């Protein structure tokens, strides 16, 4: 048997490798959806004028100031964030790279499982977490801190702030793809403190 073919089958059929690859692709897709949600839903929330029995009522300004920027709500939201100075052209390029990686993992899972992909999945995860963090910190600094500046110390170091969605994503990555020790620390902390709340 050809060595390349043999290596491909070994990779695809090895139980631990196959499980890890399927989990990696799944977590990457879920993380990408979290990133998209953070981009779109934060802006919708910002333009929410009230709530009714169906949920949030988004102001007509949202359509005028955001949705008018692109046919896609996602890309309109990204353009709005860029216009607001939250992200730049490099971030838009990073998003496109992350999206291509996600599409490859989601649509070519068998190829990924058997022969890998032409990008470093760990680096793509880092790029995604970095972009999510940048957007979340922008909202924190320009909305939450701006609304109630006295609630935060004057010398607050934003590098030390971990937004909830970033923490959630990092936890998922650590639990699903990290070492057993890394994964257990979250569970052990939860188990030790669950009855205290």
C-alpha positions in Angstrom: 0.0 0.0 0.0 1.2 3.5 -0.9 2.7 5.1 2.3 0.6 8.3 1.8 -2.6 6.3 1.5 -1.6 4.2 4.4 -0.9 7.3 6.6 -4.3 8.8 5.6 -6.2 5.7 6.5 -4.3 5.3 9.8 -5.2 8.9 10.7 -8.8 8.5 9.7 -9.3 5.2 11.5 -7.3 5.8 14.7 -10.0 6.3 17.3 -8.3 9.0 19.4 -7.3 11.0 16.3 -10.7 10.7 14.7 -12.5 11.7 17.9 -10.1 14.7 18.4 -10.6 15.8 14.8 -14.3 15.6 14.9 -14.4 17.5 18.3 -12.0 20.1 16.9 -14.1 20.7 13.8 -17.3 20.9 15.9 -15.8 23.3 18.5 -14.4 25.5 15.7 -17.8 25.7 14.0 -19.5 26.5 17.3 -16.8 29.2 18.1 -17.4 30.7 14.7 -21.1 31.0 15.4 -20.3 32.6 18.8 -18.1 35.2 17.0 -20.9 35.9 14.4 -23.4 36.2 17.2 -21.2 38.6 19.1 -20.8 40.8 16.0 -24.5 40.9 15.1 -26.4 40.6 18.4 -24.4 43.2 20.3 -25.3 45.8 17.7 -29.0 44.7 17.6 -29.0 45.0 21.4 -27.5 48.5 21.1 -30.3 49.6 18.8 -33.0 47.9 20.8 -35.7 50.5 21.7 -38.0 48.3 23.8 -39.4 44.7 24.2 -42.7 43.2 23.4 -44.3 39.7 23.7 -42.0 38.6 20.8 -38.8 39.8 22.3 -36.7 42.8 21.5 -37.9 45.7 19.3 -35.1 47.1 17.3 -35.1 50.8 16.5 -35.6 51.9 12.9 -32.2 53.5 13.3 -30.7 50.0 13.1 -32.0 49.5 9.6 -30.8 53.0 8.6 -27.4 53.0 10.2 -26.4 49.3 10.1 -28.4 47.2 7.7 -28.1 49.8 4.9 -24.3 49.1 4.9 -24.6 45.6 3.3 -27.2 43.1 2.3 -25.8 40.6 4.8 -26.6 41.6 8.5 -23.2 40.1 9.4 -21.2 42.1 6.9 -23.3 45.2 7.6 -22.5 44.8 11.3 -18.8 44.4 10.6 -18.8 47.5 8.4 -20.6 49.4 11.3 -17.9 48.2 13.7 -15.2 49.3 11.3 -16.8 52.7 10.9 -17.0 53.0 14.7 -13.3 52.2 15.0 -13.8 48.9 16.8 -12.1 46.8 14.0 -9.9 47.6 11.0 -9.0 46.1 7.6 -6.7 43.6 9.2 -9.5 42.4 11.4 -11.8 42.0 8.3 -9.1 40.0 6.6 -8.7 37.9 9.8 -12.5 37.2 9.8 -12.3 36.1 6.2 -9.5 33.7 7.0 -11.3 32.3 10.0 -14.5 31.9 7.9 -12.5 29.9 5.2 -11.0 27.7 8.0 -14.5 27.1 9.4 -15.9 26.2 6.0 -13.0 23.8 5.3 -13.5 22.1 8.7 -17.3 22.0 8.3 -17.5 20.9 4.7 -14.4 18.8 4.4 -14.4 17.0 7.7 -13.5 13.6 6.1 -10.5 15.2 4.4 -9.5 16.9 7.7 -9.9 13.6 9.6 -7.8 11.6 7.0 -5.2 14.0 5.7 -5.4 17.2 7.6 -5.8 20.7 6.3 -3.5 23.4 4.9 -3.7 25.7 7.9 -2.8 25.5 11.6 -6.1 24.9 13.4 -4.6 26.1 16.8 -3.5 29.4 15.2 -7.0 29.9 13.6 -8.5 29.3 17.0 -6.2 32.0 18.5 -7.1 34.4 15.7 -10.8 33.8 16.3 -10.4 34.3 20.1 -8.3 37.5 19.5 -11.0 39.0 17.2 -13.8 38.1 19.6 -11.8 39.7 22.4 -11.1 42.9 20.5 -14.8 43.4 19.7 -16.0 42.5 23.2 -13.4 44.8 24.8 -14.4 47.7 22.5 -18.0 47.3 23.6 -16.9 47.1 27.3 -14.8 50.2 27.0 -17.2 52.3 24.8 -20.5 51.2 26.3 -20.3 49.7 29.7 -17.5 51.8 31.0 -18.8 54.9 29.3 -22.3 54.6 30.9 -21.0 54.1 34.4 -17.3 55.2 34.7 -17.4 55.3 38.5 -18.1 51.6 38.6 -14.6 50.8 37.4 -11.2 51.7 38.8 -9.4 54.6 37.0 -6.4 52.5 36.5 -8.3 49.5 35.1 -6.0 47.6 32.7 -8.1 46.4 29.8 -5.5 43.7 29.1 -6.5 42.1 32.4 -10.3 42.1 31.5 -11.7 38.8 30.1 -15.2 39.3 28.6 -17.7 36.6 29.2 -17.9 35.3 25.6 -14.1 35.1 25.5 -14.0 33.2 28.8 -16.8 30.8 27.6 -15.0 30.1 24.3 -11.7 29.5 26.0 -13.3 27.2 28.5 -14.9 25.2 25.6 -11.5 24.9 23.9 -9.8 23.9 27.1 -12.4 21.3 28.1 -12.8 19.8 24.7 -9.3 20.0 23.3 -7.0 20.6 26.3 -5.3 18.1 28.5 -7.3 16.1 31.0 -5.8 18.2 33.8 -6.9 21.4 32.1 -10.4 20.1 31.4 -10.8 18.8 35.0 -10.0 22.2 36.6 -13.3 23.7 35.3 -15.4 20.8 36.5 -13.6 20.6 39.8 -14.1 24.3 40.4 -17.8 24.0 39.5 -18.3 21.0 41.7 -16.6 22.6 44.7 -18.7 25.8 44.4 -22.1 24.8 42.9 -23.8 24.7 46.3 -22.5 28.1 47.3 -24.6 30.1 45.0 
